Amino acid sequence: MDGWDSERVQLLAVNAGGLARMALANVVREYPHYEEHWHTEGEPIPAPRRLHPCFYGSLDWHSCVEMFWVLVRLLRHHPELVPAAEIRHTLNEHLTVQAIRAEVAAFAPESQRTTQRPYG
């Protein structure tokens, strides 16, 4: 292991818990929220949690997806450094079959298929 690798390991060990707590807080923070949604039918855009039951937090959809990635990555590689039970609870609460189906449905209309293309 070279000096850079050992420095990275040390930084992660010191900060993993804080990174996990930040991600946990963000994935459930519904507002403020930015939604790039074409308003074509003259009807109100649903609340973020209703439109994206898995990924409604963290200001916008793709940032929420990234925060979940952080949680899964930390849990997978460093479960001893993070609040593992809380992360698992959040994953189980958000990533349900019903919620994933709703996420897919949100992007099903032709007008929404490219909404998150750069990120998802």
N, C-alpha and C positions, 0 to 999 in steps of 0.2 A: 504494500500500500504506500503510495507516494504521499508527500506532504499535503497536497490538495485533497486527496481522498480522506485522510485522517481529519483534516480541518472540516470537511463537509459532514463527516460522521459526528464530530463533536458539536457542530452547529445544530444539526438535526436533534441530537440527544438533548441539548439545552432548550430547543424551541418547539419540539414536536407537540407537547401538551398545549402550548399556546396556539399553535397553528390549528390543532384539532378543535379547541374551544372557539376560535374565531370562525372556522368553517361551520361548526354546529350552530352558532348564533346566526350566521348569515343564511343558512338554508331554510330557516323558519321565519326570517324577517320579510314580511310581505310588502311593506311600504317603507321608503319610497320605491317605486317600481317604474321601469321603462318597458313598454310593450310596443314592439314594432308589429302592428296589426293593421291590415288594410280595412278601412271602414267603408264597406261597399253597400251595405243593405240599410243604412240609416238606423240601425239598432245599436244600443249601447254595447261596448266591449265588456265582456264579463270580468269580474275581479280576478286578479292573478291566480289566486288559490283555486278558483273554479276552473279557469282555463288551463292551468298547468298544475294539477294536484301533486305531482312529484317535484317539479322544478319551478316553484313560484317565488322563491326567495332571492337574496343577493342582488337586488336591483333589476336584474334581467335574467332571462332564461339560460343563456349560455354561461353566464357567470355562476349560476346555481349548479349547472351541470359540472363545471370545473370544481366547485366546492365539494360536491359529492365525490369527485375523483380524488381530491386531496384526502377526504375521510377514508375512502376505501384503500388508497395507497398506504396511508399511515397505519391503518388497522392491519393490513396484510403484512407489511414489512416490519412494523415496530409496535405491536399490540401492548407491549410492556410500558411504552412511553406515553400512551394516550388513554383517555377515558373510554376504553373498549366497549363496556356495557352500554354506555350512552350512545356511542356511534352505532352499535348494532341495533339499538332500539330505534334510532332515527331512520336508519336504512330500512328496517322492517316496517316502520310506520309510513314511509313515503313511497317505497318501491313495491307496491302491491300490484297484482294483476289488473285490478280495476283502475288504478291510477295510471299505469302504463298505457292501458287502452285509451284512457282519456287524453293522454299526451299525444298518442298517435292520431286520434281523432282531431285534435287541435290543428295538426298540420295536414290533414286530409284534403280540405278544400283547395282547389287549384290556386286560389289567390294567396294561400298561406304556405305553399310548398317550398318557396325559396326564402321564407322569412329568416331562417337561421342558417342558411346555406354556408356562409363562411365559417361557421363554428360547429354545426351539428349535422 
